[in-house]
Every structure is written in C-alpha cells, then in structure tokens.
C-alpha cells in the first residue's frame, strides 16, 4: 500500500528515525532522512529475453532510484521505483516494481538501488530466449534421469544404483481401504488378488519411491509434446523409458491398468511400514531379507494396485492421460519407427476405449485418493482424443476424424461443466485446447465446437490469471498460501505461449513472463524454485536419495513446490535416518505464507515429476518464442 504525502520538519525526521510508523495495520520502522534502509532486489535469475517486458522487484520500506549496471560497471539504464504495489511483511512494508524493459543489449547486468533505500541484485542475463531457456529443457530432463527406478538407472550426480528389482515379480492387491480425518489411515489388511506382474522401471514420483501411473502419464504427455516439437535424443531416451514402464502398467490382454506401485502409508495396527516410514537409499530395499509379516515386507516387495480390477471400466482421467502419453509416443515415432508408432497407437486406442464416462464417482489417482485429489476428467478425455487424432493423422488411420469429433465433444463438456484450473497435474485443458484448435481450424463435420470456443476458454484462463496477479505485489497469479505454486506458475507461463502460438495474439506476453520470473527468483524469498538453476536455489530438497548423497550433490533440474500456507509447516517431523540440512528464509515469510529450504519441509521443498515436466514444457515453449 502507498503512503500519503507528509510535510515534516528536519526535527520531526530525526524523531521519526527512532519512532515507529503504523502502515496498513503493520508497525514498521520509520525511514530516516539521513540513513538509507537496506532493501532486497528480486530478479529472474536465469534472465530476460531481449524484446520481452522485463520486471524486477524491490522489497523495502522506502522508495528509491535504481540503475542497471553492466559487467564493466557502466550504467545502461536509470529509473525510479514508483508507487508500492503493496505490503509484504512487517520488515518489508512495500514492494516496488522495477521496469528494465529498455535494457535490451545481450549481456550480464545487476541492479543497484540508491537513495532512501540501498540494495544490489544478483547478476542476471539479457539474451535470446533460445539461449536462456532451451538449455533448461536438458536441466529438467536430468531430474527425470535421477528419478529412474529399476535396472536402467543413470548414476549421475547422486551416484544412483539399480533399485527395486523385486518389482519384476510383484503381487497385485485389492484396493486398500482408508479412513481417518486425512483419508490416509489404513482400515483393513492388504489383500492379494493376483500376480506376479512385472512393473520394474519407470520414474519414482517425488522425494520418496512410490510410482503412480496418473502422474507418469501426465508428465509423459508434456515430455512427449516437447519431444515432438523439437527432437532431442537425450529426451527421447527418457520418454522411451517412461513409455516402456507405462506399457508394463497396461495389460492389453485383460484390459487392466495398474495405477500404483508401492504404498506410502504404513499401519501400526496391521504391522507393516509404508514407503514414507523409512528414509533410505532406494537400492537398499533390494538388500532386505524379509518374509511376509515382517514390518518392512512392503518396502521391498511393493504392492501393486489396479485402477480397474478385472478389466472393468477405467477411471476417465486415467484413460485420457494414458492414451495421450501413448499417442504422443506414436506421433514422435511415426516416421522414425512406424511399427513402434502403430503399437503405441493401438495401446492408446484400447486404453481410451476403456474409459468410464457415466456415473464416474471418485476418480482413481492414487491410494489413498487424498494424496492426489483430482476431480476433473473431461479435460483428460479431450487431451486423449486429441492426441489420438493427431497420431491417427500421422499414421493415416481412418479413425482420426472420429477421434477429433470425440475430442470436440469432451472439450465442450469441459467448458460447460468442469471446475476450472490452470495447467497442472489436475487440469490438462490448456494443452488439449491448443492442440485441438489447430485440428479444427479447417472445420470437421459434426464437431461439437470450433477453434473460437477453445481459444475463448484459453483466454478465460489467462484473464483469470491476470486478475489474480493484479492483487499480488509480485504479480504472481497463483496463491503463495496453497500447494503447487511453482507448477501452476509454470502452467500459466506455458498457457500464454500455447495461446500465442494458436492465435498470434501477444497481449498476455508480459503476464506469462512474470509467472516464469516468479519461479526463477522474482519472489519474496529470492530463490529459484528449480534446483541448481539461478544464483540461489534449494539446497535441502525433501528427497531421500539427494539427502543421503550429501549436500554437495545437486538434484539438478528438480522443481520444488515453492511457498505454501504457513499452517502446513506446523509440527513437521524430521525423518529418522536423514542428514540435517536447513537454510533459513524466515525474514521473508508472512503470517500466512512460508518458504523453508529445509530437509523436513516437504510442503515447500519436495520436488515431483509433474512439477518438473510442466517447467520443461514452459521452458521449451519460451525457447521457441
């Protein structure tokens, strides 16, 4: 909030230096005319495109002048802070936006603030977006390499070893029954119903070692899109590994999709530990000597849970996104390996045809559902049908037209019925709309809608983001009091690029850049939310393999959740067997929101494959713009 102008004498200024000023309900130190206050400048630590709108932010209690200085110490731009965009916390009752847009020559720069406030920013670059952001596609891909499970691991920076080889002979269990306030308390013993099945490989989901079909398929859809738009042999290997595992999770013969490998929640009552109960290196699990009834039995011999027992109808969110992943694989391989492409297309079509679209009930995501409480599914069906249609066109399959009509039908149903979000694990509509709008550009007989309606819904998503960002001192569209701040911010950045690609309309370009800026350091805490990227990034991610590898090891390219609601940090237990690691950022917390770079702080510092795949998509799109 801005201050009202005040007429004060030199005597009253001196008094003010040792008294307090009440501003917007916050008691803060008043500013002395003689002594400048120390501020903090926040920038996009990766950098800014040559022609894009460029904003940095100053946290302070007073305005000032700023200069942009190049590597040789020459001032290339001067400006004033202007009016505060709002208060942040008691220490920093004002946030000022600094416009750097006139700095366009490629180079390295820093911002120096002088006057009533003094501050110096980290160094940042101005360059082409391709040079700035395309390398980050490889960075985020490295995180997926670190998440590999099974035989085909890459040692990498963490010294990974083959892990969970018992997954090659896994037992299938009936759906676990959960109760309790958090919906994650096991109410009955696990009941074996089949197997053995081979579910070795793939990626573990986050900082632990459970594998989820829903999250893997979401990530594969984004990775597949990036690969299709710009083939990279390193990324191609990662996509192939993910699809190979997804192929294992889909039993074509019985029409059964397996939803999860491992169980996070253990049970004292029934005498077993879950994945979240044991802090260890993943390869240690294979060395366990356990028999049924041993508390660690399910740590080594991980249970597998079907999404549709007995080949029954399949939860439509899973049917849609798994079909999309396979269909994108088919598009990538259509010319390189037509036989493999046709195999992927057949799998995509059979999974999609299994979808339950009436009396759907609670969606299948994870066990317990409370871990990933998705409720939106028509967007997944739209995405699946759209990618099937694109794969069909690439392979000259006569079903392409019908899949396009189905995609249009599900797009209309989403627009008319679904609760809306932005691009993230729980809403794939932005990617689906942008792809489908191109398919429908020349008209498809019988389609339930056309490009205009799809583009209109993309614009709605962006307009809602712009309105939300206007309420934030850092112009971020997402709430820093909720989960998935980083992922949703990258989702907005990606959506802006997808919209511009379809329409040629650049009106949201500054908004999209600001969402990327937030994730890469232009936030209150001054931290990039991508590990190893930027001048300051997380050192203590909530990740077992990274923690036990040692602080000097870097989980490069991992995207963490980011700031979160303060209530989520109460009474976080320190995992037994973990190495202590904490880097405080509490000076920048508020009473409602925190970011903690601490090993135990999973609400802010746990990475995940879906966070990172959305970042990869955003970086890829930015690099091509």
Secondary structure, 3 states (H helix, E strand, C coil): CCCCCCCCCHHHHHHHCCCEEEECCEEEECCCCCCCEECEEECCCCCEECCCCCEEEEEECCCCEEEEEECCCCEEEEEECCCCCCCCCCCCCEEEEEECCCCCCCEEEEEEEECCEEEECCCEEEECHHHHHHHHHHHHHHHHHHCECECCCCCCCCCCCCECHHHHHEEEECCCCEECCCCCEECCCCCEEEEEECCCCCECCCCCCCEEHHHHHHHHHHHHHHHHHCCCHHHHHHHHHHHHHHHHHEECCCCEEEEEECCCCCECCCCECCHHHCCCCHHHHHHCCCCCCCCCHHHHCCCEEECCHHHCCEEHHHHHHHHHHHHHHHHHHCCCCHHHHHHHHHHHHHHHHCEECCCCCCCCCCCCHHHHCCCCCHHHHHHHHHHHHHHHHHCCCCCHHHHHHHHHHHHHHHHHHCCCCCCECCECHHHHHHHHHHHCCCCCCCCCCCHHHHHHHHHHHHHHHHHHHCCCCCCCCCCCCCCCHHHHHHHHHHHHHHHHHHHCCCCCHHHHHHHHHHHECCCCCCCECECCCCCCECCCCCCHHHHHHCCCCCCCCCEECCCEEHHHHCCCCCCCCCCCCEECCHHHCCCCEECCEECCCHHHHCECHHHHHHHHHHHHHHHHC
